[in-house]
């Protein structure tokens, strides 16, 4: 699962990558265009609830291909914003570094007649 919120850093989106607690692994890394596909630079950590998480601030307005490396096996995120075929004929996940549109609550206006 991927969640996005506004980053404290202007022009960035805070993106949290999550994998479920039922995924048994010794090491999980997020590998993608945002880290030049370096296999070991972005490790996910397993929280007390067992869920694997990694949070990144990514420049807003860009899309990034990525995959998870789970104990040296590639995993595509089916909950990503998009899925594309890479040059090797396998699939990469895509995250769009943009916030979802917000809804504005409109209150009825009292009009005097």
C-alpha contacts under 8 A as a table, 3 or more apart, distances in Angstrom:
res1	aa1	res2	aa2	distance
1	X	17	X	6.11
1	X	18	X	5.09
1	X	19	X	6.47
1	X	77	X	7.53
1	X	79	X	5.51
1	X	80	X	6.96
2	X	15	X	6.82
2	X	16	X	5.58
2	X	17	X	4.82
2	X	18	X	6.20
2	X	79	X	7.08
2	X	80	X	6.54
3	X	15	X	5.81
3	X	16	X	5.21
3	X	17	X	6.88
4	X	13	X	6.62
4	X	14	X	5.57
4	X	15	X	4.62
4	X	16	X	6.35
4	X	97	X	7.91
4	X	98	X	7.67
4	X	99	X	6.27
4	X	100	X	7.96
5	X	13	X	6.11
5	X	14	X	5.26
5	X	15	X	6.75
5	X	99	X	6.47
6	X	12	X	7.12
6	X	13	X	5.11
6	X	14	X	5.81
6	X	99	X	7.00
7	X	10	X	6.86
7	X	11	X	7.87
7	X	12	X	5.54
7	X	13	X	4.89
7	X	14	X	4.80
7	X	57	X	6.57
8	X	12	X	7.80
9	X	12	X	5.76
9	X	57	X	7.86
11	X	59	X	6.06
11	X	60	X	5.57
12	X	57	X	5.90
12	X	58	X	5.32
12	X	59	X	4.37
12	X	60	X	4.71
12	X	97	X	7.78
13	X	57	X	5.48
13	X	58	X	5.39
13	X	59	X	6.33
13	X	60	X	5.55
13	X	97	X	5.88
13	X	98	X	6.37
13	X	99	X	7.00
14	X	55	X	6.82
14	X	56	X	5.71
14	X	57	X	4.38
14	X	58	X	6.39
15	X	55	X	5.60
15	X	56	X	5.30
15	X	57	X	6.11
15	X	58	X	7.03
15	X	97	X	7.48
16	X	53	X	6.82
16	X	54	X	5.70
16	X	55	X	4.25
16	X	56	X	6.43
17	X	53	X	5.59
17	X	54	X	5.26
17	X	55	X	6.25
18	X	51	X	6.74
18	X	52	X	5.47
18	X	53	X	4.61
18	X	54	X	6.77
19	X	23	X	7.17
19	X	51	X	5.99
19	X	52	X	5.01
19	X	53	X	6.67
20	X	23	X	5.77
20	X	50	X	7.33
20	X	51	X	4.96
20	X	52	X	6.34
21	X	24	X	7.43
21	X	46	X	7.90
21	X	49	X	7.21
21	X	50	X	4.35
21	X	51	X	4.26
21	X	52	X	6.58
22	X	50	X	7.70
22	X	51	X	7.99
25	X	28	X	6.91
25	X	70	X	6.53
25	X	71	X	6.20
26	X	70	X	7.93
26	X	71	X	6.32
27	X	43	X	7.31
27	X	44	X	7.59
27	X	70	X	6.08
27	X	71	X	5.39
28	X	43	X	5.88
28	X	44	X	5.49
28	X	45	X	7.81
28	X	68	X	6.73
28	X	69	X	5.53
28	X	70	X	4.52
28	X	71	X	6.30
29	X	39	X	6.82
29	X	40	X	6.27
29	X	41	X	7.48
29	X	42	X	5.44
29	X	43	X	4.27
29	X	44	X	5.49
29	X	68	X	5.68
29	X	69	X	5.09
29	X	70	X	6.66
30	X	39	X	7.64
30	X	42	X	5.53
30	X	43	X	6.41
30	X	44	X	6.92
30	X	54	X	7.88
30	X	66	X	7.03
30	X	67	X	6.14
30	X	68	X	4.78
30	X	69	X	6.41
31	X	34	X	7.90
31	X	35	X	6.68
31	X	36	X	7.83
31	X	37	X	5.08
31	X	38	X	6.17
31	X	39	X	5.68
31	X	40	X	7.79
31	X	41	X	7.86
31	X	42	X	6.94
31	X	66	X	5.52
31	X	67	X	5.48
31	X	68	X	6.00
31	X	69	X	6.90
32	X	35	X	5.69
32	X	36	X	6.11
32	X	37	X	4.56
32	X	38	X	7.43
32	X	64	X	6.97
32	X	65	X	5.62
32	X	66	X	3.84
32	X	67	X	6.23
33	X	36	X	4.86
33	X	37	X	5.73
33	X	64	X	5.67
33	X	65	X	5.74
33	X	66	X	6.38
34	X	37	X	7.50
34	X	58	X	7.75
34	X	64	X	6.53
35	X	38	X	5.89
35	X	41	X	7.43
35	X	42	X	7.94
37	X	66	X	7.92
38	X	41	X	5.85
39	X	42	X	7.62
39	X	69	X	7.35
40	X	43	X	6.53
42	X	54	X	7.78
43	X	54	X	7.24
44	X	52	X	5.83
44	X	53	X	5.20
44	X	54	X	4.95
45	X	52	X	5.34
45	X	53	X	5.48
45	X	54	X	6.63
46	X	49	X	7.81
46	X	50	X	5.51
46	X	51	X	5.46
46	X	52	X	4.23
46	X	53	X	6.34
47	X	50	X	5.22
47	X	51	X	5.59
47	X	52	X	6.30
47	X	53	X	7.22
48	X	51	X	7.51
58	X	97	X	6.31
59	X	62	X	6.58
59	X	97	X	6.70
60	X	97	X	4.99
60	X	98	X	5.60
61	X	96	X	7.29
61	X	97	X	5.67
61	X	98	X	5.77
62	X	96	X	6.05
62	X	97	X	5.47
62	X	98	X	7.56
63	X	94	X	6.60
63	X	95	X	5.64
63	X	96	X	4.28
63	X	97	X	5.93
64	X	94	X	5.45
64	X	95	X	5.39
64	X	96	X	6.50
64	X	97	X	7.78
65	X	92	X	5.92
65	X	93	X	5.55
65	X	94	X	4.41
65	X	95	X	6.59
66	X	76	X	7.99
66	X	92	X	5.75
66	X	93	X	5.28
66	X	94	X	6.08
66	X	95	X	7.66
67	X	74	X	6.58
67	X	75	X	5.90
67	X	76	X	5.31
67	X	77	X	6.96
67	X	92	X	5.83
67	X	93	X	5.93
68	X	74	X	5.77
68	X	75	X	4.98
68	X	76	X	6.37
68	X	77	X	7.53
69	X	72	X	5.54
69	X	73	X	5.44
69	X	74	X	4.74
69	X	75	X	6.18
70	X	73	X	5.06
70	X	74	X	6.25
70	X	75	X	6.83
76	X	91	X	6.74
76	X	92	X	6.01
76	X	93	X	5.69
77	X	80	X	5.46
77	X	93	X	5.70
78	X	83	X	7.61
78	X	93	X	7.37
80	X	83	X	7.06
80	X	93	X	5.80
80	X	94	X	5.90
80	X	95	X	5.98
81	X	93	X	7.47
81	X	94	X	5.67
81	X	95	X	5.23
81	X	96	X	6.42
82	X	93	X	5.97
82	X	94	X	4.88
82	X	95	X	6.84
83	X	91	X	6.46
83	X	92	X	5.70
83	X	93	X	4.60
83	X	94	X	5.72
84	X	91	X	5.52
84	X	92	X	5.38
84	X	93	X	6.48
84	X	94	X	7.22
85	X	88	X	7.87
85	X	89	X	5.85
85	X	90	X	5.58
85	X	91	X	4.45
85	X	92	X	6.15
86	X	89	X	5.48
86	X	90	X	5.68
86	X	91	X	5.72
86	X	92	X	6.23
87	X	90	X	7.54
